[in-house]
Amino acid sequence: MSEKESESESMKLSSEELSSEFKTLVSSDDLRSLNHLQHTILGRLQDSNAVLSHFNDFSQHCFTEISGDMARNTRVLKSIKSDLDYIFLKLRNMKTKLTTTYPEAFPEDSMSKVIDRRPDLEMPK
């Protein structure tokens, strides 16, 4: 037998001895129990995956149904906002003209800077 073959044989015997030692460290009942728990967890994960897939399909269907309405409502709201901005601009201009034309109609303290308390809808909170 050559030196290489004897070294290979020696490694094989060592591996077998080591694996038999590992087998004695853990009982077969513990391994069966662990295997059963892993299969139980796998079943639960597969069930959860099926439920999530169903929910994603349902959500996609709902989004498809309402996306047109959402887009239309967004356009309407933007139109309303631009209309209101235009109206407020006109009101400020009218108030300025009235103040210059009829200064006695507005006392000095009523023309102080009015704080705009409207929320800024374009800035996220």
Phi, psi and chi 1 to 4 in degrees:
 res  aa     phi    psi   chi1   chi2   chi3   chi4
   1 MET       -  137.9 -142.4 -177.6  -19.5      -
   2 SER   -82.0  168.5   72.3      -      -      -
   3 GLU   -65.9  -35.8 -172.1  176.8  -48.1      -
   4 LYS   -67.0  -41.6 -151.5  170.4 -153.7 -178.2
   5 GLU   -66.3  -40.5  -72.0  176.4   -5.8      -
   6 SER   -67.3  -36.8   66.9      -      -      -
   7 GLU   -65.5  -40.1 -172.6  178.0  -44.3      -
   8 SER   -65.2  -42.9  170.8      -      -      -
   9 GLU   -63.3  -40.7 -175.2   68.1   27.3      -
  10 SER   -63.4  -42.6  165.6      -      -      -
  11 MET   -64.1  -39.2  -80.2 -172.6  122.2      -
  12 LYS   -64.3  -44.3 -176.7  177.8  178.0 -175.5
  13 LEU   -64.8  -40.1  -72.3  172.7      -      -
  14 SER   -64.5  -40.9  -36.2      -      -      -
  15 SER   -64.1  -43.1  -63.0      -      -      -
  16 GLU   -63.7  -42.3  -72.4  174.5   -1.0      -
  17 GLU   -65.0  -42.9 -172.6  175.0  -26.7      -
  18 LEU   -63.6  -43.4 -177.0   64.3      -      -
  19 SER   -65.9  -36.3   68.2      -      -      -
  20 SER   -67.9  -33.7   67.3      -      -      -
  21 GLU   -66.2  -40.7  -72.3  -64.7  -38.5      -
  22 PHE   -63.9  -37.5  -87.7  123.5      -      -
  23 LYS   -62.0  -32.0  -74.6 -179.1 -176.4  177.7
  24 THR   -78.3  -18.9   60.9      -      -      -
  25 LEU   -71.9  -33.8  -69.2  176.1      -      -
  26 VAL  -120.3  131.7  179.9      -      -      -
  27 SER   -76.7  154.9   71.4      -      -      -
  28 SER   -68.7  -29.8   59.2      -      -      -
  29 ASP   -63.5  -41.9  -70.8  -21.4      -      -
  30 ASP   -63.4  -39.8  -70.6  -17.0      -      -
  31 LEU   -65.8  -41.9  -70.7  176.1      -      -
  32 ARG   -63.4  -41.9  -86.0 -168.0  -63.1  -90.2
  33 SER   -62.8  -43.6  172.7      -      -      -
  34 LEU   -63.2  -41.5 -174.0   60.8      -      -
  35 ASN   -63.8  -42.1 -168.2    7.8      -      -
  36 HIS   -62.7  -44.0  175.4   70.3      -      -
  37 LEU   -63.0  -39.6  -72.4  172.7      -      -
  38 GLN   -64.1  -40.1  -73.4  177.4  -22.8      -
  39 HIS   -67.3  -37.4  -77.8  -67.0      -      -
  40 THR   -63.0  -45.7  -57.4      -      -      -
  41 ILE   -63.8  -40.9  -68.8  170.7      -      -
  42 LEU   -60.0  -43.4  175.1   64.5      -      -
  43 GLY   -61.8  -43.3      -      -      -      -
  44 ARG   -64.6  -40.9  -71.4  179.5 -177.6  169.3
  45 LEU   -66.0  -37.6  -70.9  174.1      -      -
  46 GLN   -66.8  -40.0  -73.0  172.4  -22.5      -
  47 ASP   -62.6  -44.8  -69.9  -14.1      -      -
  48 SER   -62.2  -40.8  -62.8      -      -      -
  49 ASN   -62.6  -40.6 -168.6   25.4      -      -
  50 ALA   -65.2  -42.2      -      -      -      -
  51 VAL   -63.8  -44.1  168.2      -      -      -
  52 LEU   -64.8  -38.3  -72.0  173.2      -      -
  53 SER   -63.4  -43.2  -66.1      -      -      -
  54 HIS   -62.3  -43.2  177.2   70.0      -      -
  55 PHE   -62.9  -41.4  177.2   74.5      -      -
  56 ASN   -63.1  -41.4  -76.3  -20.2      -      -
  57 ASP   -63.1  -44.0  -66.3  -19.3      -      -
  58 PHE   -61.9  -44.5  174.6   73.1      -      -
  59 SER   -63.1  -41.3  -63.1      -      -      -
  60 GLN   -63.5  -41.2 -176.8  178.3    9.2      -
  61 HIS   -63.0  -45.3  174.0   72.1      -      -
  62 CYS   -63.1  -43.2  -71.5      -      -      -
  63 PHE   -62.2  -40.6  177.3   75.8      -      -
  64 THR   -61.3  -39.3  -56.8      -      -      -
  65 GLU   -67.3  -39.0  -76.5 -175.9    0.4      -
  66 ILE   -99.8   -6.6   66.5  167.1      -      -
  67 SER   -63.2  -36.1   63.3      -      -      -
  68 GLY   -64.1  -44.2      -      -      -      -
  69 ASP   -63.1  -41.8  -68.2  -21.5      -      -
  70 MET   -62.8  -42.9  -67.8  -68.8  -76.4      -
  71 ALA   -63.7  -43.1      -      -      -      -
  72 ARG   -64.9  -44.5 -176.2  172.9   28.1   81.4
  73 ASN   -63.9  -35.9  -69.3  -18.7      -      -
  74 THR   -63.7  -43.1  -58.1      -      -      -
  75 ARG   -63.2  -41.1  -77.0 -168.2  -56.8  -85.5
  76 VAL   -63.3  -44.8  167.6      -      -      -
  77 LEU   -63.8  -40.6  -74.4  173.1      -      -
  78 LYS   -63.8  -38.6  -74.2 -177.4  178.6 -179.0
  79 SER   -65.2  -43.3  171.9      -      -      -
  80 ILE   -61.6  -42.7  -70.1  171.3      -      -
  81 LYS   -61.8  -45.6 -177.4 -173.0 -179.0  -49.4
  82 SER   -65.6  -37.1   66.6      -      -      -
  83 ASP   -62.6  -45.1  -68.9  -13.3      -      -
  84 LEU   -65.5  -39.6  -74.2  173.0      -      -
  85 ASP   -60.4  -41.9  -73.7  -17.2      -      -
  86 TYR   -64.3  -43.0  178.0   75.6      -      -
  87 ILE   -62.3  -45.6  -70.8  168.6      -      -
  88 PHE   -64.2  -36.2  -77.8  118.2      -      -
  89 LEU   -63.7  -44.8  175.3   67.9      -      -
  90 LYS   -62.8  -41.4  -72.9  -64.5 -176.2 -177.8
  91 LEU   -62.9  -42.0  -74.9  173.2      -      -
  92 ARG   -63.3  -40.5  -80.7 -169.6  -64.8  -85.1
  93 ASN   -64.9  -41.3  -71.6  -20.0      -      -
  94 MET   -64.7  -40.7  -72.0  171.6   60.5      -
  95 LYS   -64.9  -40.3 -173.1  173.2 -178.7 -179.4
  96 THR   -63.3  -44.3  -56.5      -      -      -
  97 LYS   -63.4  -42.5  -75.0 -179.3 -175.4  177.1
  98 LEU   -63.3  -38.6  -76.9  172.6      -      -
  99 THR   -66.1  -40.3  -56.5      -      -      -
 100 THR   -73.8  -33.9   55.6      -      -      -
 101 THR   -77.0  -43.4  -52.8      -      -      -
 102 TYR  -124.7   74.8  -54.2  103.4      -      -
 103 PRO   -65.7  -27.2   17.4  -23.3      -      -
 104 GLU   -73.6  -16.6   68.3  -80.6  -10.7      -
 105 ALA   -75.2  -22.7      -      -      -      -
 106 PHE  -119.5  116.2  -62.0   97.9      -      -
 107 PRO   -63.6  159.5  -10.8   17.3      -      -
 108 GLU   -58.4  -41.2  -70.4  -64.1  -38.7      -
 109 ASP   -73.9  -18.3   57.4  -13.5      -      -
 110 SER   -78.3  -16.8   70.9      -      -      -
 111 MET   -96.2    7.6  -70.2  -52.0  -64.8      -
 112 SER   -64.2  160.8   62.2      -      -      -
 113 LYS   -57.9  120.5  178.2   90.8  172.5  137.2
 114 VAL   -91.5  130.3  176.5      -      -      -
 115 ILE   -79.3  128.7  -60.9  173.5      -      -
 116 ASP   -76.5  111.4 -174.3    5.7      -      -
 117 ARG   -99.0    6.9  -67.4 -170.3  179.0  124.3
 118 ARG   -70.8  140.0  -66.8  177.6  -63.7  154.2
 119 PRO   -71.7  147.0   24.3  -30.8      -      -
 120 ASP   -83.9  107.0 -171.5   -1.0      -      -
 121 LEU   -77.1  -12.6  -59.9  177.0      -      -
 122 GLU   -91.2   -9.7  -65.1 -175.1    8.7      -
 123 MET   -99.4  124.9  -65.5  -65.4  -66.5      -
 124 PRO   -69.4  147.7   21.7  -27.7      -      -
 125 LYS   -87.1      -  -70.7 -173.1  177.7 -175.0
